[in-house]
């Protein structure tokens, strides 16, 4: 896996080769190779590097950043030139953004050539720190789950295998032993994210409810569930506001999103039933009792996995700052995904052989004549073509 280079590696190496007035930030899910990218960038650059990770059981204080910065300063003095400082899982450091702001601004004033690369696996904490204290000082890169072309190149997977095992490179080596693969994803990935990136860094009053909510979402991928129905399924006392907030927290850790109902020209109804989407099919199948072969043989379940994978690609590859990913439903008419960017909207229907679905594209077009429509799968865009093309290209016209 370490020999495989994602496109972000070369891009970052080019950016960090030259001195700039901004530092570079990578945010994305755990175990998709952010640290590997950092090490590959370090190897490509012709000057010294300092790497440090704040991923410790107890969150360090701001003195941790000052210590790493001092290490970089000493290396720069020794070499008489530039040095790369890599700070991994920086969102875990208490007061990280304020500390980094002071050190970065001081380095600019003193003309120190410290080139900074910051990594983080919590979208909420990273973006909050950047916007609060570091506005105008950084360039943000998103490092998502591995795509089908990447898994095909690195592991020789076909589309069916990627749709089931998802895009976590560290788990790929276990895919020939499903039992071991499921345990690895559940214990080393899901539990680590919940325990370290959500429960440790956020004030969660009902941690059991949060875990049950994640398991519920994995049981109903790409399905619309009312908050009341979720309350009835969960084994802990809560309310709809708590569940909505916990869904947002799971989204910041790149695990689960609750898509809102699309509505043009009016405020979206916050209490509308969310459509549950997991960002990666590995999160679904690691908790499922179905095997790879059983999943393929169950047309209804496989249809859910295909639809969930399409949604995961849309969420992971379309910037939330530019695009809103929602769904649409009126009566028994439904459009799987609605993408909005400014005044432009697209309706996307996923055809995966799952019966019982009533397409709502015609009804959606009559309601929103300006909408552009896409069909993925079936007689529309072949699945392999959709998953090998960057999502944004389908929306550019």
C-alpha positions in Angstrom: 0.0 0.0 0.0 2.8 2.4 0.9 4.2 2.2 -2.7 0.9 3.4 -4.2 0.7 7.1 -4.5 -2.6 9.0 -4.5 -2.8 12.1 -6.7 -2.8 14.3 -3.6 0.9 13.3 -2.9 2.3 14.9 -6.1 0.0 18.0 -5.7 1.2 18.6 -2.1 4.9 18.0 -3.0 4.6 20.7 -5.7 2.9 23.1 -3.3 5.4 22.6 -0.6 8.4 22.8 -2.9 8.1 26.5 -3.0 7.8 29.0 -0.1 4.2 30.3 0.2 2.3 32.7 2.5 -0.1 29.9 3.4 0.3 26.4 4.9 -1.3 23.2 3.7 -4.1 21.3 5.4 -5.4 17.8 4.7 -8.7 16.7 6.2 -10.5 13.4 5.7 -11.5 10.1 7.3 -9.2 7.9 9.3 -7.3 5.2 7.6 -7.5 6.5 4.1 -3.7 7.3 3.9 -3.3 10.9 5.1 -0.2 10.0 7.1 1.2 7.8 4.2 0.7 10.8 1.9 2.6 13.0 4.4 5.5 10.6 4.5 5.6 10.3 0.7 5.7 14.1 0.4 8.6 14.2 3.0 10.5 11.7 0.8 10.0 13.8 -2.3 11.1 17.2 -0.9 14.9 18.0 -1.0 15.0 19.5 2.5 14.6 18.2 6.1 11.3 17.2 7.6 9.9 17.0 11.2 6.9 14.7 11.7 4.8 14.5 14.9 1.4 13.0 15.7 -1.0 14.2 18.5 -3.0 10.9 18.2 -2.5 10.0 21.9 -4.9 8.6 24.5 -4.9 12.0 26.3 -5.2 15.2 24.2 -2.0 17.2 24.5 -1.9 20.9 25.3 -0.6 23.8 23.2 3.0 23.2 24.5 3.0 20.2 22.2 2.8 22.4 19.1 5.4 24.8 20.5 7.8 21.8 21.0 7.4 20.5 17.5 7.8 24.0 16.1 11.1 24.4 18.0 12.3 21.1 16.6 11.6 22.5 13.1 13.4 25.8 13.9 16.5 23.9 15.0 16.5 21.8 11.9 16.1 24.9 9.7 19.0 26.6 11.5 21.2 23.5 11.0 20.4 23.1 7.3 20.4 26.9 6.6 17.3 26.5 4.5 13.7 25.3 4.4 12.2 22.6 6.7 8.8 20.8 6.4 6.8 20.5 9.7 4.0 17.9 9.6 1.5 18.0 12.5 -0.8 14.9 12.4 -4.2 14.7 14.1 -3.7 18.3 15.2 -7.4 18.8 16.1 -6.7 16.8 19.3 -4.4 19.5 20.7 -6.1 21.9 23.1 -6.1 25.4 21.7 -4.2 24.2 18.6 -5.4 27.0 16.2 -4.5 29.9 18.5 -1.0 28.4 19.2 -0.4 27.7 15.5 -1.5 31.2 14.5 1.0 32.9 16.8 3.9 30.7 15.7 3.0 31.0 12.0 2.7 34.8 12.1 6.0 35.1 14.0 7.7 32.9 11.4 6.4 35.1 8.6 7.6 38.2 10.4 11.1 36.7 10.9 11.2 35.3 7.4 11.7 31.8 8.7 11.2 29.2 6.0 9.1 26.6 7.9 6.7 24.9 5.5 3.7 23.5 7.4 1.5 20.5 6.6 -1.4 19.9 9.0 -3.5 16.7 9.0 -6.8 16.1 10.8 -9.6 13.5 10.8 -12.4 15.6 12.3 -14.0 18.0 9.8 -15.8 20.0 12.5 -12.8 20.6 14.7 -10.4 21.3 11.9 -12.7 23.7 10.1 -13.7 25.4 13.3 -10.1 26.0 14.3 -9.2 27.2 10.8 -12.1 29.6 10.5 -11.8 31.0 14.1 -8.1 31.8 14.2 -6.4 31.0 10.9 -8.5 32.6 8.2 -6.4 33.5 5.2 -3.4 31.5 6.3 -4.1 28.0 4.9 -5.1 26.0 1.8 -7.5 23.1 2.4 -7.2 19.7 0.7 -9.8 16.9 1.1 -8.5 13.4 1.3 -11.5 11.0 0.8 -12.0 7.3 0.8 -10.3 5.4 -1.9 -12.2 5.4 -5.2 -12.8 2.4 -7.4 -10.0 3.3 -9.8 -7.5 3.5 -6.9 -8.6 0.2 -5.4 -8.5 -1.4 -8.9 -4.9 -0.1 -9.5 -3.6 -0.9 -6.0 -5.4 -4.2 -5.2 -6.7 -5.5 -8.6 -10.3 -5.2 -7.4 -13.3 -5.3 -9.8 -16.3 -3.0 -9.2 -18.3 -5.7 -7.3 -15.5 -6.2 -4.8 -15.1 -2.4 -4.3 -18.8 -2.0 -3.8 -18.7 -4.5 -1.0 -15.4 -4.0 0.7 -15.3 -0.2 0.3 -12.3 2.2 0.2 -10.2 1.6 3.3 -6.7 0.5 2.1 -5.6 -0.9 5.5 -8.5 -3.3 5.5 -7.9 -4.5 1.9 -5.3 -7.1 3.0 -8.0 -8.9 5.0 -10.6 -9.1 2.2 -9.8 -12.8 1.4 -10.9 -13.7 5.0 -14.2 -12.0 5.5 -14.5 -12.8 9.2 -11.1 -11.2 9.9 -12.0 -8.2 7.6 -15.2 -7.5 9.4 -13.5 -7.6 12.8 -10.7 -5.4 11.6 -13.1 -2.7 10.3 -15.3 -2.9 13.3 -12.6 -2.9 16.0 -9.7 -1.0 14.4 -11.6 1.5 12.4 -15.2 2.1 13.5 -14.4 1.8 17.2 -11.3 4.0 16.9 -13.2 6.7 15.2 -16.1 6.6 17.7 -13.9 6.5 20.7 -11.1 8.9 19.7 -12.7 11.3 17.2 -16.2 11.6 18.5 -16.6 10.6 22.1 -13.2 11.9 23.3 -13.4 15.2 21.6 -17.1 16.1 22.0 -19.3 16.4 25.0 -21.6 13.4 24.4 -24.3 12.9 27.1 -25.6 9.6 25.7 -22.6 7.7 24.2 -24.6 4.5 24.0 -27.3 6.2 22.0 -24.6 7.5 19.6 -23.2 4.0 19.0 -26.7 2.5 18.5 -27.5 5.3 16.0 -24.4 4.4 14.0 -25.4 0.7 14.0 -28.9 1.6 13.0 -27.7 3.6 10.0 -25.5 0.7 9.0 -28.6 -1.5 9.0 -30.6 0.9 6.8 -28.2 2.3 4.3 -29.6 4.7 1.7 -33.0 4.6 3.4 -35.3 7.3 4.6 -36.2 6.9 8.3 -38.3 9.3 10.3 -36.8 10.4 13.6 -39.7 8.8 15.4 -39.0 5.5 13.8 -35.4 5.8 14.8 -36.4 6.5 18.3 -38.5 3.3 18.3 -35.5 1.3 17.1 -32.9 2.7 19.4 -32.2 1.2 22.8 -31.7 4.4 24.8 -33.9 7.2 25.8 -33.5 10.3 23.6 -35.3 12.8 21.5 -35.4 13.9 17.9 -33.1 16.9 18.5 -30.5 14.7 20.1 -30.6 12.2 17.2 -30.3 15.0 14.7 -27.3 16.4 16.5 -25.6 13.0 16.8 -26.1 12.5 13.1 -24.2 15.8 12.5 -21.4 14.6 14.8 -21.1 11.3 12.9 -20.9 13.3 9.7 -18.0 15.3 10.9 -16.1 12.0 11.5 -16.9 11.0 7.8 -19.1 8.1 9.0 -22.8 8.8 8.4 -24.9 11.6 7.0 -28.6 12.2 7.3 -29.6 13.9 4.0 -32.3 16.5 4.2 -35.4 16.7 2.0 -34.8 19.0 -0.9 -36.9 22.1 -1.1 -36.3 25.1 -3.4 -37.2 28.6 -2.4 -38.1 27.9 1.2 -36.4 26.9 4.4 -35.9 23.2 4.7 -38.0 21.6 7.3 -35.4 20.6 10.0 -37.7 17.8 11.3 -38.1 16.1 7.9 -37.1 12.5 7.7 -33.4 12.1 6.9 -32.0 9.7 4.3 -29.3 7.7 6.0 -26.0 7.4 4.1 -22.8 5.8 5.2 -19.7 7.4 3.6 -18.2 4.0 2.7 -19.8 0.6 2.1 -17.2 -1.1 4.4 -19.0 0.6 7.3 -22.2 -1.2 6.3 -20.8 -4.6 5.4 -18.5 -5.0 8.4 -21.5 -4.9 10.7 -23.8 -7.0 8.4 -24.4 -10.7 8.9 -24.5 -11.2 5.1 -21.4 -12.5 3.4 -20.0 -11.1 0.1 -21.7 -13.9 -1.9 -25.0 -13.5 0.0 -25.0 -9.7 -0.6 -24.5 -10.1 -4.3 -27.4 -12.7 -4.4 -29.8 -10.4 -2.6 -31.0 -8.0 -5.2 -32.8 -5.7 -2.8 -29.8 -5.4 -0.4 -27.3 -5.1 -3.3 -29.4 -2.2 -4.7 -29.1 -0.5 -1.3 -25.3 -0.9 -1.4 -25.1 0.5 -4.9 -27.2 3.5 -4.0 -25.2 4.0 -0.8 -22.0 3.9 -2.8 -23.3 6.5 -5.2 -24.2 8.8 -2.3 -20.9 8.2 -0.6 -19.1 9.3 -3.8 -21.2 12.5 -4.0 -20.7 13.4 -0.3 -17.0 12.6 -0.4 -16.1 14.3 -3.7 -18.4 17.3 -3.9 -17.3 20.2 -1.6 -19.9 21.0 1.0 -19.0 24.7 0.5 -20.1 24.5 -3.2 -22.7 21.7 -3.4 -25.7 20.6 -1.2 -26.5 16.9 -1.4 -30.2 16.1 -0.6 -33.0 13.9 -1.7 -36.6 14.6 -2.9 -39.9 12.8 -2.2 -43.5 13.6 -2.7 -46.0 10.9 -2.0 -44.6 7.7 -3.5 -42.4 9.6 -5.9 -38.8 9.8 -5.0 -35.5 11.0 -6.5 -32.5 9.3 -4.9 -30.2 12.4 -4.8 -30.7 16.1 -5.5 -27.5 18.2 -6.0 -27.8 22.0 -5.7 -25.2 24.6 -6.5 -26.4 28.1 -6.4 -29.5 28.2 -8.7 -28.5 25.0 -10.6 -30.0 21.6 -9.5 -29.5 18.1 -10.7 -31.8 15.1 -9.9 -30.0 11.7 -9.8 -31.7 8.3 -10.0 -29.8 5.1 -9.2 -30.9 2.0 -11.2 -29.5 -1.1 -9.5 -32.1 -3.8 -10.2 -33.8 -3.2 -6.9 -37.6 -3.7 -7.4 -40.4 -1.8 -5.8 -38.9 1.7 -6.6 -41.1 4.3 -8.3 -38.9 6.8 -10.1 -39.8 10.3 -9.4 -37.6 12.0 -12.1 -40.6 13.0 -14.2 -42.5 14.4 -11.2 -39.3 16.2 -10.1 -38.8 17.7 -13.5 -42.4 19.0 -13.7 -41.9 20.6 -10.3 -38.5 22.0 -11.1 -38.3 22.5 -14.9 -34.8 23.9 -14.7 -33.5 20.7 -13.1 -31.0 18.5 -15.1 -31.5 14.8 -14.7 -29.1 11.9 -14.6 -29.7 8.2 -14.4 -26.9 6.0 -12.9 -27.0 2.3 -13.7 -29.4 0.4 -15.9 -29.8 2.0 -19.3 -28.2 5.2 -18.0 -24.6 5.9 -17.1 -22.9 2.4 -16.6 -21.9 2.0 -13.0 -18.3 1.4 -13.8 -18.2 4.6 -15.9 -19.9 6.6 -13.1 -17.4 5.4 -10.4 -14.3 5.9 -12.6 -15.2 9.6 -13.4 -14.8 12.4 -10.8 -18.3 13.3 -9.6 -18.0 16.9 -10.4 -17.5 16.2 -14.1 -21.1 14.8 -14.3 -22.3 18.2 -13.1 -20.2 20.5 -15.3 -22.0 21.6 -18.4 
